[in-house]
């Protein structure tokens, strides 16, 4: 089931009266996010990520194109009832406690007052704030505020969560706890739309990602498909390769790099790969493993953005 569907979504900001100027924040963005999927939205500053999320949340309106969430048109009250949102740099009244904050948002949601407190206490425990339930917000750290924001986003048991920088300011232990929580939510069938600059976090948890640049989608796919080097392999050997053998490999197979017992080979086909394997075996060189080389999501992201700029 498709939970988020956008088609040719575009947004142009206009300013000035005499000399009108235009900024194309989004250009023909078409995306689909499936049910029970953690979907990461990536892009440099000014790429259009915030504009895209604002349009989905009906805070801003598209210039062209259309979109649906949970098969409902944008702006439908049913979307608000069935979704949760954690904004970046959210603020809550400092004079409230964590529990009071969730109670306030629960009443805004129209949740049953007879069960609201129990639900709020349970969520505080889920995000690791049970012992801080009765402490004032002004005593909360940035990471604790992020946890409280996540609890707030889960109050109405949403089918889709929009999370903007959910691990910003959270320590490494807290980040892992939040990742585990998001995986649990995915396993429950919830869809998570994640916007983050921390690419290492996105890489660890996302099923698929989309990369925006200058308002356009330049890549969509699984993390594996985006980070995989299609023709690069790493041979882990039992012993170092002699300079003579390395020279022979280079003469026959071209691009080969050695780093101790590691050989990096660029093979143009599986047939060429097998020839490299046969050659090494003919020299009685023990191959311990062969790994299809991958870059990190951050490395792939930078390569894609630089290619677009070039």
BELMOPE-V744271 format. One record per pair of residues at least 12 apart in sequence whose ideal C-beta (glycine too) atoms are under 8 Angstrom apart, sorted by the first residue. I is the first residue (numbers start at 1). GAP is how many residues later the second one is. If there is no record, write none. Layout:
BEGIN
[[I:GAP] [I:GAP]]
END
This chain:
BEGIN
[[1:33] [1:34] [2:30] [2:31] [2:32] [2:33] [2:69] [3:30] [3:31] [3:32] [3:34] [3:66] [3:67] [3:156] [3:157] [3:188] [4:27] [4:28] [4:29] [4:35] [4:52] [4:63] [4:64] [4:65] [4:156] [4:187] [4:189] [5:26] [5:27] [5:28] [5:62] [5:63] [5:64] [6:23] [6:24] [6:25] [6:26] [6:50] [6:59] [6:60] [6:61] [7:23] [7:58] [7:59] [7:60] [8:20] [8:21] [8:22] [8:56] [8:57] [8:58] [9:17] [9:19] [9:20] [9:21] [9:43] [9:46] [9:53] [9:55] [9:56] [9:57] [9:58] [10:14] [10:16] [10:17] [10:18] [10:19] [10:52] [10:53] [10:54] [10:55] [10:205] [11:13] [11:14] [11:15] [11:37] [11:40] [11:44] [11:49] [11:51] [11:52] [11:204] [12:12] [12:13] [12:51] [13:12] [24:191] [25:23] [25:26] [25:190] [26:22] [26:25] [26:26] [26:29] [26:36] [26:189] [27:187] [27:188] [27:189] [28:36] [28:37] [28:188] [29:19] [29:23] [29:36] [29:183] [29:186] [29:187] [29:188] [30:187] [31:179] [31:186] [31:189] [33:158] [33:160] [33:175] [34:157] [35:154] [35:156] [36:150] [36:151] [36:153] [36:154] [36:155] [37:149] [37:154] [37:155] [37:170] [37:171] [38:144] [38:145] [38:148] [38:153] [38:154] [38:156] [38:167] [38:168] [38:169] [39:152] [39:153] [39:154] [39:155] [39:167] [39:168] [39:169] [39:170] [39:171] [40:154] [40:155] [40:156] [40:162] [40:165] [40:166] [40:168] [40:169] [40:170] [41:12] [41:152] [41:153] [41:154] [41:168] [41:169] [41:171] [42:154] [42:157] [42:160] [42:167] [42:168] [42:169] [42:170] [42:259] [43:168] [43:169] [43:170] [44:169] [44:261] [46:168] [47:165] [47:166] [47:167] [47:168] [48:164] [48:166] [48:167] [48:168] [49:146] [49:163] [50:114] [50:145] [51:164] [52:160] [53:109] [53:111] [53:140] [53:142] [55:12] [55:19] [56:13] [56:18] [56:106] [56:137] [57:28] [57:105] [58:16] [58:17] [58:21] [69:14] [69:91] [70:12] [70:13] [70:89] [70:90] [81:75] [82:74] [82:76] [82:77] [82:78] [83:75] [83:76] [83:77] [83:78] [83:79] [84:68] [84:69] [84:70] [84:71] [84:72] [84:74] [84:76] [84:77] [84:78] [85:68] [85:76] [85:77] [85:78] [85:79] [86:60] [86:63] [86:64] [86:66] [86:67] [86:75] [86:76] [86:77] [86:78] [86:80] [87:62] [87:77] [88:76] [88:77] [88:80] [88:107] [90:55] [90:59] [92:45] [92:53] [92:56] [93:44] [94:42] [94:43] [94:44] [95:41] [95:42] [95:43] [96:40] [96:41] [97:36] [97:37] [97:38] [97:39] [97:40] [98:26] [98:31] [98:34] [98:35] [98:36] [98:37] [98:39] [98:42] [98:50] [98:53] [99:18] [99:21] [99:22] [99:25] [99:34] [99:35] [101:36] [101:47] [101:51] [102:18] [102:21] [102:22] [102:46] [102:49] [102:50] [102:53] [103:13] [103:14] [103:17] [105:47] [105:50] [106:13] [106:14] [106:49] [109:46] [109:47] [111:44] [111:45] [119:36] [120:31] [120:35] [121:12] [123:28] [123:31] [123:32] [124:24] [124:27] [126:25] [126:28] [126:55] [127:20] [127:21] [127:23] [127:24] [127:51] [127:54] [128:19] [128:46] [128:49] [129:15] [129:18] [129:19] [129:22] [132:12] [141:28] [142:26] [142:27] [142:28] [143:26] [143:27] [143:28] [143:31] [145:24] [146:20] [146:21] [146:22] [146:23] [146:24] [146:28] [146:32] [147:23] [147:27] [147:31] [149:17] [150:13] [150:16] [150:28] [150:31] [154:31] [158:32] [159:30] [159:31] [159:32] [160:30] [160:31] [160:32] [160:33] [161:24] [161:29] [161:30] [161:31] [161:32] [162:31] [162:33] [163:19] [163:29] [163:30] [163:31] [163:32] [163:33] [164:31] [164:32] [165:30] [165:31] [165:32] [165:33] [166:12] [166:16] [166:28] [166:30] [167:12] [167:29] [167:31] [167:34] [168:28] [168:30] [175:26] [179:22] [179:25] [179:26] [182:12] [182:23] [183:22] [186:21] [194:12] [199:97] [199:98] [199:99] [199:102] [200:96] [200:97] [200:98] [202:21] [202:95] [203:20] [203:24] [203:93] [203:94] [203:95] [206:17] [207:15] [207:16] [208:12] [208:13] [208:14] [208:15] [209:12] [209:13] [209:14] [209:17] [209:88] [211:15] [211:90] [211:93] [211:94] [213:91] [213:92] [213:95] [214:94] [218:86] [218:87] [218:90] [219:85] [223:74] [224:70] [226:71] [226:74] [227:67] [227:68] [227:69] [227:70] [227:72] [227:73] [228:64] [228:65] [228:66] [229:63] [229:64] [229:65] [229:66] [231:35] [231:36] [231:37] [232:32] [232:33] [232:34] [232:60] [232:61] [233:31] [233:32] [233:33] [233:34] [233:40] [233:57] [233:58] [233:59] [233:60] [234:28] [234:29] [234:30] [234:31] [234:56] [234:57] [234:59] [235:27] [235:28] [235:29] [235:30] [235:41] [235:45] [235:52] [235:54] [235:55] [236:25] [236:26] [236:51] [236:52] [236:53] [236:54] [236:55] [237:24] [237:25] [237:26] [237:43] [237:48] [237:49] [237:50] [237:51] [238:23] [238:47] [238:48] [238:49] [238:50] [239:22] [239:46] [239:47] [240:18] [240:20] [240:21] [241:17] [241:22] [241:44] [245:38] [245:40] [246:12] [248:31] [249:14] [249:27] [249:30] [249:31] [252:23] [252:27] [253:12] [253:14] [253:19] [253:22] [253:23] [253:26] [254:12] [264:29] [277:13]]
END
